[in-house]
Amino acid sequence: MFKRLRGLLTGRPPSPSLRSVLFVCTANVTRSPVAEAMFRRAVESSGEEWQIASAGVRAIPGVPVNPVIGFIMFQRQMPLTNHKSRPVTTSLMERYYWIITAEQAHRDALLKMYPDLKDRVQTLLGFGRKPDEIEQHDLPDPTGKEPNDYRELMDLLETEIPRLHRVLQVRVADLDWSPE
């Protein structure tokens, strides 16, 4: 709250809320929309309020979700019928505090454009883990593969999204009490 007030008084734009997360993948039609929906579900069950969205580093605006993942998400009662892809923009990067990428290559691309956000841009599988604890660095991309590849992604995200939510809860609590 004080950061926002200070921003108004100094004329600088306010910092994004610590309880805001942007999920990023390549086209914003498979991995990041699923992560967004699953994180939204985790947050709803916790009673917290978060700003949650997704985008793609090479997204074409307005493309609907991948039909295979759309069907699987519908079966799991998390329909993505209203999702339309959108590209990463400076506005989005400024609006969300945590930027969570599907792959290390996405993180690298974003940090090339926004080097000041180094501490806020993390891979989903690596965030909150020590380097030796990471078995794989990238979320698998099932695009164009078999339906079981999509289900494997879903199973992985069903484990990783609750873990990510817990990590972010701790990080937000730490930063909320940190001196400015």
N, C-alpha and C positions, 0 to 999 in steps of 0.2 A: 504494500500500500504506500509506504513512504517513498519507494523508488518512483512510483507513478506520479505522486504529488511533486517530488523534486523535478521530474521530467516536465511537468506542466509549468513549474516556476522558472526553470532554466531555459525552456524552449526546446529542449532535446526530446526526441521521441521516447516514450516509456519503454522499459524493458519488457520482453514477453513474460507472461506468467510462468512460474516454475512448474505449474500444473498444465503444461501444454506440450503435446508431442506430435511430430510429423513423421509418418512412416514413408520411406522412399525406396522404390525399386526402379526397374528400367522403364517400363511402359505404363505403370500404374493401372494394370488390368488383372493382375493375379496376386502376387505376394503382398504388396503394400495395402491393397484394399482388404485382404483377409486379415492382415495384422491389425489394421485399423478397427475392423469389426470385432475381432476377438479382444482387443484391448478395451474397446468401448464396453463390451460385456463384462470384462473383469472389473472395470471401474464402477459400472452400475451396481454390481453385487457388493462393492465395498462402500457404496454411499458417497463416494468422493465426486467432486466436480472437476472435470478436465476438459480442455479443448483438444480435440483429436482430429487429425486429418491424414490424408496420404497424397502422394504425388510421385512423378517419375522423372528421372534424369533425361530420358529421351521420349517422354510421353507426347502423344498427339492429343490435343484437347478434344474432349467429348466422346471418346471411344467407350462403349459399355464394357463391363467386366467380361473376362474370358468365360465363354459359355460352360465349359467343364467345371471350372471353379464355382461359377454361379450356381450350377445344379447341386454341387456338393454342399455349398453353403446353405442353399435352400433346404436340403435334407437335414442339415444340422441346425435348422431354425435360426439362421442368421442371414436372411436374404440380402443380396446386394443389387436388387433390381433398380435402384435409383442411382447407382454409382456411375459416374462419368470421369474418365481419366483427365488429369491435368498435369502440366509440366511444373517442375520446380521453378520458382521465381524468387527474386530478391524479397518481394513482399511476404511470401510464405516463410522464407528463412528468417525474416525479422519477427514474424508473428508467433512462431513456435520456439520454445526454449530448447527442447530435446528433439534432435533430428536423428532418427533411428533408420539405418540403411539395411537393405537385404544382403548386400555384398560389400566387401572391402573396396572393390572398384568404384562403387557408388560413393563411398565415403571419400576416397581419394579424389574423385571428380568434384565433389562438393567443396572439399577443402582447398582445391586449386582455385575455385572461384571465391570462396569465403574463408580465407585462412584464419581470420580472427575467431571463428567459431569452433576451433579445434577441440575444446573440452566438451562441446555440446553435440558434436556429430560423432555417433558411435555405430558400430554394427550391432545388429540385434543379438547375434550369437556371442559376440565378444564382450558386450557391455556388462560390467560388474564381475567379470572373470579375470583371473590372472592369465597371462599368455600360455602357461603350461597346462591350464585347465580347459583350453579350447580344443575340442576334437576336430571341428570343422569351422571354417571362418565364414562361409557363405551359406545362405539359405539356398537349397536346391531350386532351380527354375524348371518347373514341369512343363512349360509351354511347348506344345507340339509333341508331347510324349504320351505315354499310356495313362489311363485314369488312375491306376495304382500309384503313379508318380505324384499325382495331385493329392491323393489320400495320404501319402507319406509326408508331403509338405504340411498338410493339415495336422497330422499327428504330431509332427515336430513343433508346430506353432502352438498346439494345445498344451504342450509342456513349457515352451519358451515364453509365451506371452504372460502367464501368471508369474513366472520367475522375473521377467522384465518389470512387471508391475511392482513387485516387492522391492526390486533394486531401485526403481524410481521413487517409491515412497520414502526409502531411506535417504536417497540423495536430496530429495525435496526438503525433508525434515532437517538435514544437515545444513543446506543452503539457507533455509528460512531463518536459522538461528545464527548464521555466520555474520560477523560484523561487515559492514560495507566498505 
